[in-house]
């Protein structure tokens, strides 16, 4: 397998990365970009490429959080309008749905950030050296 030594990817690799980050399966991404599935799986063996996909996914989630935050302000406005509305059922459910989605997505993004920080902390060379000493002595 040929490893990509830099963080630059050809246009087809970039497109596959975006598709996978957006939730497409390897099979679907390969089909859409006219790549072989084996080729895509080969790219996915590269840690740098997987990290690139994770970063793309992270950016997409951040964008979604921003859009939901904006929609949340509108939802709050809708809820305020509904206080005097005679038949608010449909609009109320939509507004509450947006608020619920915003909260859950925010929790997901925050959990992802915390996990990434923990992974970085425990993957650092100082930590590995310290862990080896602790594990070696009982």
C-alpha positions in Angstrom: 0.0 0.0 0.0 1.3 3.4 -0.9 1.1 5.8 2.1 0.3 9.5 1.7 3.2 11.3 3.4 1.7 14.8 3.3 -1.6 16.2 4.3 -2.5 17.0 0.7 -5.0 14.8 -1.1 -6.0 14.6 -4.7 -9.4 15.9 -5.7 -11.0 12.4 -5.7 -9.6 11.7 -2.2 -10.9 15.0 -1.1 -14.4 14.3 -2.5 -14.5 10.8 -0.9 -13.4 12.3 2.4 -16.2 14.9 2.3 -18.8 12.2 1.4 -17.7 9.9 4.2 -17.5 12.8 6.7 -21.1 13.7 5.7 -22.2 10.2 6.5 -22.0 8.3 3.3 -20.9 4.7 3.4 -17.6 3.7 1.8 -19.5 1.9 -0.9 -21.7 4.9 -1.7 -18.7 7.3 -1.7 -16.7 5.0 -4.0 -19.6 4.7 -6.4 -20.3 8.4 -6.5 -16.6 9.3 -7.1 -16.1 6.3 -9.5 -13.4 4.8 -7.2 -13.0 1.2 -6.3 -14.1 0.3 -2.8 -10.7 -1.4 -2.2 -9.0 1.9 -3.1 -11.1 3.8 -0.6 -10.4 1.2 2.1 -6.8 1.6 1.3 -6.9 5.3 1.8 -8.8 4.8 5.1 -5.8 2.7 6.3 -3.8 6.0 6.4 -4.1 7.6 9.8 -3.6 11.1 8.2 -6.5 10.5 5.9 -8.8 9.3 8.7 -7.8 12.4 10.7 -8.6 14.6 7.7 -12.1 13.0 7.6 -12.6 13.5 11.3 -11.6 17.2 11.0 -14.1 17.6 8.1 -16.8 15.9 10.1 -16.0 18.2 13.0 -16.3 21.3 10.8 -19.6 20.1 9.4 -20.9 19.6 13.0 -19.7 23.0 14.0 -21.5 24.5 11.0 -24.7 22.6 11.9 -24.5 23.9 15.5 -24.2 27.4 14.2 -27.2 27.0 12.0 -29.2 25.5 14.8 -28.1 28.3 17.1 -29.5 30.8 14.6 -32.7 28.7 14.2 -33.0 28.5 18.0 -33.3 32.3 18.2 -36.1 32.1 15.7 -37.7 29.2 17.6 -37.7 31.2 20.8 -39.4 34.1 18.9 -42.0 31.6 17.6 -42.6 30.3 21.1 -43.1 33.9 22.3 -45.6 34.5 19.5 -47.4 31.3 20.4 -48.3 32.6 23.8 -51.2 34.5 22.4 -52.0 32.1 19.5 -55.3 30.2 19.5 -54.1 27.0 17.7 -50.3 26.8 18.3 -49.9 23.0 18.1 -48.0 22.6 14.8 -45.8 25.6 15.3 -45.1 24.8 18.9 -44.0 21.3 18.1 -41.7 22.6 15.3 -40.2 25.2 17.7 -39.6 22.6 20.4 -38.1 20.2 17.9 -35.5 22.8 16.8 -34.7 23.6 20.5 -34.4 19.9 21.3 -32.1 19.3 18.3 -29.9 22.2 19.2 -29.4 21.0 22.7 -28.6 17.4 21.6 -26.3 18.5 18.9 -24.5 20.9 21.2 -24.0 18.0 23.7 -22.6 15.8 21.0 -20.1 18.4 19.8 -19.0 19.1 23.4 -18.6 15.4 24.1 -16.5 15.0 20.9 -14.2 17.9 21.9 -13.7 16.4 25.4 -12.9 13.0 24.0 -10.5 14.5 21.5 -8.7 16.4 24.3 -8.5 13.2 26.4 -7.2 11.2 23.5 -4.5 13.8 22.8 -3.6 13.9 26.5 -3.2 10.2 26.8 -1.5 9.8 23.4 1.3 12.3 24.3 4.9 10.9 24.6 5.2 12.2 28.2 2.1 10.4 29.2 3.2 7.1 27.6 6.6 7.3 29.4 4.8 8.0 32.7 2.3 5.2 32.2 5.1 2.7 31.4 6.7 3.4 34.7 3.5 3.2 36.6 2.4 0.0 35.0 5.9 -1.6 35.4 5.8 -1.2 39.2 3.1 -2.7 41.4 
